[in-house]
């Protein structure tokens, strides 16, 4: 979690259309996620990834989301991505083999030990924390109990799972994540972003960070008291 400055970057995930990319960038998104897992309703293929990634402006991170992929699956996408996101049961050595920055998604099972996960995935740039539903690797549209995230976690936290324009401010105030990740919470249909909801989400993040920047920094534990 962020423990030094008030900040929260924004990742819009599950992008399938160039017009949605333009809206997300115009609203200030820091990263754009492309689902490369065929089991998702938001999945795209490599040819579509190549086309969409070419529309992304400089300094906006292109993230590829994978679920237990083969080496060949990932390698085919590498020219079009800046960051890899592994959302399955991939071991750390697999995630690190592609000479590309990567993050690891952790589904918040009841028994999950986030401190141990941070040690296991020490090479990850961050841990993306998502709600757990059996048999579903992500995109559930469900939140989880944010109190379960320890203050002392060694890795930056990207908070995902059921975020919307209505709850993202509360999420930032409670968790103080490095970034927030949204997909279904800004959609009108699977893979179809609603421009008004994208704008509202980003505006809520920006307003919350602006308010925090004008106030003394407090940690999650102090705001919970």
C-alpha contacts under 8 A as a table, 3 or more apart, distances in Angstrom:
res1	aa1	res2	aa2	distance
1	X	151	X	7.00
1	X	152	X	7.97
1	X	153	X	6.81
1	X	155	X	6.88
1	X	156	X	4.72
1	X	157	X	4.91
1	X	175	X	7.24
1	X	176	X	6.01
1	X	177	X	4.83
1	X	178	X	5.72
2	X	5	X	6.57
2	X	6	X	7.24
2	X	7	X	7.26
2	X	156	X	6.60
2	X	157	X	7.66
2	X	176	X	5.70
2	X	177	X	5.58
2	X	178	X	5.30
3	X	6	X	7.95
3	X	176	X	7.67
3	X	219	X	6.79
5	X	217	X	7.24
6	X	176	X	7.52
6	X	209	X	6.27
6	X	212	X	6.04
6	X	213	X	5.94
6	X	217	X	6.91
7	X	176	X	7.58
7	X	177	X	7.71
7	X	178	X	6.63
7	X	179	X	7.84
7	X	209	X	5.89
8	X	172	X	7.29
8	X	176	X	7.33
8	X	177	X	6.07
8	X	178	X	5.09
8	X	179	X	4.53
8	X	180	X	6.55
8	X	205	X	7.21
8	X	209	X	7.05
9	X	29	X	7.46
9	X	30	X	6.07
9	X	178	X	6.33
9	X	179	X	4.22
9	X	180	X	6.24
10	X	28	X	7.79
10	X	29	X	5.14
10	X	30	X	5.34
10	X	31	X	6.43
10	X	179	X	5.60
10	X	180	X	5.21
10	X	181	X	6.14
10	X	182	X	8.00
10	X	202	X	7.29
10	X	205	X	7.87
11	X	29	X	5.97
11	X	30	X	5.95
11	X	31	X	4.50
11	X	32	X	5.53
11	X	33	X	6.89
11	X	179	X	7.18
11	X	180	X	6.20
11	X	181	X	4.70
11	X	182	X	6.44
12	X	15	X	7.37
12	X	24	X	6.99
12	X	29	X	6.73
12	X	31	X	6.45
12	X	32	X	5.06
12	X	33	X	6.02
12	X	181	X	5.98
12	X	182	X	5.25
12	X	183	X	5.95
13	X	32	X	5.66
13	X	33	X	3.96
13	X	34	X	6.27
13	X	35	X	7.66
13	X	181	X	6.80
13	X	182	X	5.92
13	X	183	X	4.84
14	X	33	X	5.61
14	X	34	X	5.32
14	X	35	X	5.67
14	X	42	X	5.48
14	X	43	X	7.42
14	X	183	X	5.74
14	X	191	X	5.75
15	X	20	X	6.84
15	X	21	X	6.91
15	X	32	X	7.15
15	X	33	X	6.22
15	X	34	X	5.61
15	X	35	X	7.61
15	X	42	X	7.21
15	X	191	X	5.96
15	X	192	X	7.53
15	X	193	X	7.62
16	X	20	X	7.58
16	X	34	X	7.34
16	X	42	X	6.78
16	X	43	X	7.68
16	X	44	X	6.74
16	X	52	X	7.72
16	X	191	X	5.74
16	X	192	X	7.17
17	X	20	X	5.42
17	X	21	X	6.61
17	X	52	X	7.20
17	X	191	X	7.97
17	X	192	X	7.48
18	X	21	X	5.03
18	X	22	X	6.39
18	X	52	X	6.01
18	X	55	X	6.93
19	X	22	X	5.16
19	X	23	X	6.43
20	X	23	X	5.10
20	X	24	X	6.14
20	X	192	X	7.55
20	X	193	X	5.98
20	X	195	X	7.31
21	X	24	X	5.14
21	X	25	X	6.17
21	X	32	X	7.60
21	X	55	X	7.65
21	X	56	X	7.10
22	X	25	X	5.30
22	X	26	X	6.08
22	X	56	X	7.90
23	X	26	X	5.09
23	X	27	X	6.16
23	X	195	X	6.39
23	X	198	X	7.52
23	X	199	X	7.92
24	X	27	X	5.17
24	X	28	X	6.51
24	X	29	X	5.46
24	X	32	X	7.95
24	X	198	X	6.62
24	X	199	X	7.77
25	X	28	X	5.15
25	X	29	X	5.16
25	X	30	X	7.54
25	X	56	X	7.97
25	X	57	X	7.65
25	X	60	X	7.68
26	X	29	X	7.50
27	X	198	X	7.35
27	X	199	X	5.81
27	X	202	X	6.19
27	X	203	X	7.76
28	X	202	X	6.90
29	X	32	X	7.23
29	X	60	X	7.45
29	X	202	X	7.26
30	X	59	X	7.78
30	X	60	X	5.30
30	X	61	X	6.37
31	X	60	X	5.41
31	X	61	X	4.43
31	X	62	X	5.97
31	X	63	X	6.84
32	X	60	X	7.32
32	X	61	X	6.23
32	X	62	X	5.25
32	X	63	X	5.88
33	X	62	X	6.29
33	X	63	X	4.66
33	X	64	X	5.88
33	X	65	X	6.72
34	X	43	X	7.44
34	X	44	X	7.25
34	X	49	X	7.27
34	X	62	X	7.60
34	X	63	X	6.10
34	X	64	X	5.01
34	X	65	X	5.95
35	X	40	X	7.36
35	X	42	X	6.26
35	X	43	X	4.85
35	X	44	X	6.26
35	X	64	X	6.11
35	X	65	X	4.78
35	X	66	X	6.75
36	X	43	X	5.56
36	X	44	X	5.91
36	X	45	X	6.56
36	X	46	X	7.80
36	X	64	X	6.43
36	X	65	X	5.58
36	X	66	X	5.47
36	X	67	X	7.89
37	X	40	X	6.02
37	X	43	X	5.80
37	X	44	X	7.83
37	X	65	X	7.08
37	X	66	X	5.55
37	X	67	X	5.89
37	X	69	X	7.87
38	X	41	X	7.85
38	X	43	X	5.50
38	X	44	X	7.51
39	X	43	X	7.20
40	X	43	X	5.16
41	X	190	X	6.24
41	X	191	X	7.09
42	X	190	X	6.16
42	X	191	X	4.85
44	X	48	X	6.00
44	X	49	X	6.56
45	X	48	X	5.37
45	X	49	X	6.18
46	X	49	X	4.88
46	X	50	X	6.16
46	X	76	X	7.10
46	X	77	X	6.22
47	X	50	X	5.15
47	X	51	X	6.43
48	X	51	X	5.09
48	X	52	X	6.10
49	X	52	X	5.16
49	X	53	X	5.77
49	X	77	X	7.65
49	X	80	X	6.94
50	X	53	X	5.33
50	X	54	X	6.35
50	X	80	X	5.84
51	X	54	X	5.49
51	X	55	X	7.20
52	X	55	X	5.47
52	X	56	X	7.15
53	X	56	X	5.41
53	X	62	X	6.94
53	X	80	X	5.89
53	X	81	X	7.47
54	X	80	X	7.79
56	X	60	X	6.74
56	X	62	X	7.60
57	X	60	X	5.89
61	X	81	X	7.79
61	X	82	X	5.87
61	X	83	X	7.02
62	X	80	X	7.50
62	X	81	X	5.05
62	X	82	X	5.16
62	X	83	X	6.29
63	X	81	X	5.80
63	X	82	X	6.09
63	X	83	X	4.77
63	X	84	X	5.67
63	X	85	X	6.62
64	X	77	X	7.79
64	X	81	X	6.27
64	X	83	X	6.50
64	X	84	X	5.11
64	X	85	X	5.81
65	X	84	X	6.42
65	X	85	X	4.72
65	X	86	X	6.03
65	X	87	X	6.80
66	X	69	X	6.05
66	X	74	X	7.76
66	X	84	X	7.64
66	X	85	X	6.17
66	X	86	X	5.07
66	X	87	X	5.85
66	X	88	X	7.34
67	X	86	X	6.00
67	X	87	X	4.93
67	X	88	X	4.50
67	X	89	X	7.65
67	X	90	X	7.92
67	X	137	X	7.38
68	X	86	X	7.43
68	X	87	X	7.33
68	X	88	X	5.08
68	X	89	X	6.23
68	X	90	X	5.80
69	X	73	X	5.93
69	X	74	X	6.69
70	X	73	X	5.12
70	X	74	X	6.63
71	X	74	X	5.40
71	X	75	X	6.13
72	X	75	X	5.03
72	X	76	X	6.09
73	X	76	X	5.52
73	X	77	X	6.95
74	X	77	X	5.38
74	X	78	X	6.40
75	X	78	X	5.21
75	X	98	X	7.44
76	X	79	X	7.44
77	X	80	X	5.76
77	X	81	X	6.65
78	X	81	X	5.36
78	X	82	X	7.74
81	X	84	X	7.26
82	X	100	X	7.08
82	X	101	X	7.21
83	X	100	X	6.33
83	X	101	X	5.16
83	X	102	X	5.38
83	X	103	X	7.61
84	X	100	X	6.97
84	X	101	X	6.34
84	X	102	X	4.47
84	X	103	X	6.31
85	X	102	X	5.71
85	X	103	X	4.97
85	X	104	X	5.85
85	X	105	X	6.97
86	X	90	X	6.88
86	X	95	X	7.08
86	X	102	X	7.57
86	X	103	X	6.50
86	X	104	X	5.12
86	X	105	X	6.00
87	X	90	X	7.74
87	X	104	X	6.44
87	X	105	X	4.89
87	X	106	X	7.24
87	X	137	X	6.38
87	X	138	X	7.37
88	X	105	X	7.51
88	X	137	X	6.41
90	X	94	X	6.35
90	X	95	X	6.67
91	X	94	X	5.47
91	X	95	X	6.58
92	X	95	X	5.13
92	X	96	X	6.26
92	X	120	X	6.88
92	X	121	X	5.48
92	X	123	X	7.42
93	X	96	X	5.17
93	X	97	X	6.25
94	X	97	X	5.42
95	X	98	X	7.08
95	X	102	X	6.90
96	X	99	X	6.68
96	X	100	X	7.45
96	X	101	X	7.89
96	X	102	X	7.28
96	X	123	X	7.06
101	X	124	X	7.47
101	X	125	X	6.85
102	X	124	X	5.53
102	X	125	X	5.95
102	X	126	X	7.86
103	X	124	X	4.84
103	X	125	X	5.29
103	X	126	X	5.16
103	X	127	X	5.92
103	X	128	X	6.98
104	X	121	X	7.26
104	X	124	X	6.29
104	X	126	X	6.71
104	X	127	X	5.12
104	X	128	X	5.98
105	X	127	X	5.73
105	X	128	X	4.38
105	X	129	X	5.83
105	X	130	X	6.95
106	X	117	X	8.00
106	X	127	X	6.70
106	X	128	X	5.99
106	X	129	X	5.04
106	X	130	X	6.17
107	X	129	X	6.03
107	X	130	X	4.88
107	X	131	X	5.46
107	X	132	X	4.86
107	X	137	X	7.58
107	X	138	X	7.79
108	X	112	X	6.17
108	X	129	X	6.74
108	X	130	X	6.08
108	X	131	X	5.35
108	X	132	X	5.11
108	X	144	X	7.29
109	X	112	X	5.29
109	X	131	X	7.78
109	X	132	X	5.56
113	X	116	X	5.39
113	X	117	X	6.23
114	X	117	X	4.81
114	X	118	X	6.08
114	X	149	X	7.48
114	X	150	X	7.73
114	X	153	X	7.29
115	X	118	X	5.22
115	X	119	X	6.51
115	X	150	X	7.98
115	X	153	X	5.99
115	X	154	X	7.30
116	X	119	X	5.07
116	X	120	X	6.14
117	X	120	X	4.94
117	X	121	X	6.05
118	X	121	X	5.25
118	X	122	X	5.71
118	X	127	X	7.32
118	X	153	X	7.28
118	X	154	X	6.37
118	X	155	X	6.13
119	X	122	X	5.00
121	X	124	X	5.54
124	X	127	X	7.05
125	X	155	X	7.30
125	X	156	X	7.32
126	X	155	X	5.36
126	X	156	X	4.76
126	X	157	X	5.84
126	X	158	X	6.79
127	X	155	X	6.35
127	X	156	X	6.32
127	X	157	X	5.27
127	X	158	X	6.08
128	X	157	X	5.93
128	X	158	X	4.45
128	X	159	X	5.92
128	X	160	X	6.69
129	X	157	X	6.99
129	X	158	X	6.22
129	X	159	X	5.33
129	X	160	X	5.73
129	X	161	X	7.50
130	X	138	X	6.89
130	X	143	X	7.57
130	X	144	X	7.50
130	X	159	X	6.86
130	X	160	X	4.92
130	X	161	X	4.75
131	X	138	X	7.34
131	X	140	X	7.10
131	X	142	X	6.02
131	X	143	X	5.68
131	X	144	X	5.36
131	X	160	X	7.50
131	X	161	X	5.19
131	X	162	X	7.85
132	X	136	X	7.57
132	X	137	X	7.72
132	X	138	X	7.62
132	X	140	X	7.98
132	X	144	X	7.90
133	X	136	X	5.58
133	X	137	X	7.60
133	X	140	X	7.20
136	X	139	X	7.74
136	X	140	X	7.19
138	X	161	X	7.91
139	X	161	X	7.09
139	X	183	X	7.22
139	X	184	X	7.04
140	X	161	X	6.89
140	X	162	X	7.17
141	X	161	X	5.77
141	X	162	X	4.14
141	X	163	X	7.47
141	X	184	X	6.19
141	X	185	X	7.08
142	X	161	X	5.30
142	X	162	X	4.22
142	X	163	X	7.94
143	X	160	X	7.78
143	X	161	X	4.76
143	X	162	X	4.54
143	X	163	X	7.03
144	X	161	X	7.05
145	X	148	X	5.91
146	X	149	X	5.82
146	X	171	X	7.76
146	X	174	X	7.55
146	X	175	X	6.68
147	X	150	X	7.56
147	X	175	X	7.86
149	X	153	X	7.73
149	X	175	X	7.59
150	X	153	X	5.66
151	X	219	X	7.76
151	X	220	X	6.86
151	X	221	X	7.12
153	X	156	X	7.56
156	X	177	X	7.12
156	X	178	X	5.68
157	X	177	X	5.19
157	X	178	X	5.38
157	X	179	X	6.76
158	X	177	X	5.91
158	X	178	X	5.71
158	X	179	X	4.62
158	X	180	X	5.45
158	X	181	X	6.69
159	X	177	X	6.26
159	X	178	X	7.94
159	X	179	X	6.28
159	X	180	X	4.79
159	X	181	X	5.99
160	X	163	X	6.45
160	X	180	X	6.07
160	X	181	X	4.83
160	X	182	X	6.36
161	X	181	X	7.75
161	X	182	X	7.47
162	X	182	X	7.52
162	X	184	X	7.56
162	X	185	X	6.50
163	X	166	X	7.89
163	X	167	X	6.16
163	X	168	X	5.76
163	X	181	X	7.44
163	X	182	X	5.84
163	X	185	X	5.78
164	X	167	X	5.52
164	X	168	X	5.84
164	X	182	X	7.13
164	X	185	X	4.48
164	X	186	X	6.58
164	X	201	X	6.52
165	X	168	X	5.74
165	X	169	X	7.79
165	X	185	X	7.31
165	X	186	X	7.64
165	X	197	X	6.76
165	X	200	X	5.72
165	X	201	X	4.22
165	X	202	X	7.84
165	X	204	X	6.47
166	X	169	X	7.40
166	X	201	X	7.88
167	X	170	X	5.42
167	X	171	X	6.26
168	X	171	X	4.89
168	X	172	X	6.20
168	X	180	X	7.92
168	X	201	X	7.25
168	X	204	X	6.96
168	X	205	X	6.80
169	X	172	X	5.25
169	X	173	X	6.25
169	X	204	X	6.07
169	X	205	X	6.20
169	X	208	X	5.90
170	X	173	X	5.11
170	X	174	X	6.09
171	X	174	X	5.30
171	X	175	X	5.82
171	X	176	X	7.51
172	X	175	X	5.38
172	X	176	X	4.87
172	X	177	X	6.26
172	X	180	X	7.99
172	X	205	X	7.79
172	X	208	X	7.54
173	X	176	X	5.79
173	X	208	X	7.77
173	X	220	X	7.40
173	X	223	X	7.78
174	X	220	X	5.32
174	X	223	X	6.79
174	X	224	X	7.14
175	X	220	X	5.61
176	X	219	X	7.39
176	X	220	X	6.56
177	X	180	X	6.84
182	X	185	X	6.01
182	X	186	X	6.97
183	X	186	X	5.99
183	X	187	X	6.89
184	X	187	X	5.12
184	X	189	X	7.90
184	X	190	X	7.07
184	X	191	X	7.89
185	X	197	X	7.78
186	X	193	X	5.78
186	X	194	X	5.77
186	X	195	X	7.80
186	X	197	X	4.89
186	X	198	X	5.36
186	X	201	X	7.38
187	X	190	X	6.72
187	X	191	X	6.97
187	X	192	X	5.54
187	X	193	X	4.16
187	X	194	X	4.90
187	X	197	X	7.21
188	X	192	X	5.85
188	X	193	X	5.91
188	X	194	X	5.26
189	X	192	X	5.05
189	X	193	X	7.15
193	X	197	X	7.81
193	X	198	X	7.16
194	X	197	X	5.35
194	X	198	X	6.24
195	X	198	X	5.06
195	X	199	X	6.12
196	X	199	X	5.16
196	X	200	X	6.08
197	X	200	X	4.90
197	X	201	X	5.96
198	X	201	X	5.18
198	X	202	X	6.23
199	X	202	X	5.33
199	X	203	X	5.95
200	X	203	X	5.03
200	X	204	X	6.10
201	X	204	X	5.22
201	X	205	X	6.40
202	X	205	X	5.10
202	X	206	X	6.14
203	X	206	X	5.07
203	X	207	X	5.98
204	X	207	X	5.16
204	X	208	X	6.04
205	X	208	X	5.22
205	X	209	X	6.18
206	X	209	X	5.21
206	X	210	X	6.07
207	X	210	X	5.05
207	X	211	X	6.19
208	X	211	X	5.13
208	X	212	X	6.21
209	X	212	X	4.99
209	X	213	X	6.04
210	X	213	X	5.08
210	X	214	X	6.56
211	X	214	X	5.33
211	X	215	X	6.66
212	X	215	X	5.10
212	X	216	X	7.36
212	X	217	X	7.08
213	X	216	X	7.51
213	X	217	X	7.80
218	X	222	X	6.13
218	X	223	X	6.66
219	X	222	X	5.39
219	X	223	X	6.49
220	X	223	X	5.29
220	X	224	X	6.24
221	X	224	X	5.18
221	X	225	X	6.75
222	X	225	X	5.55
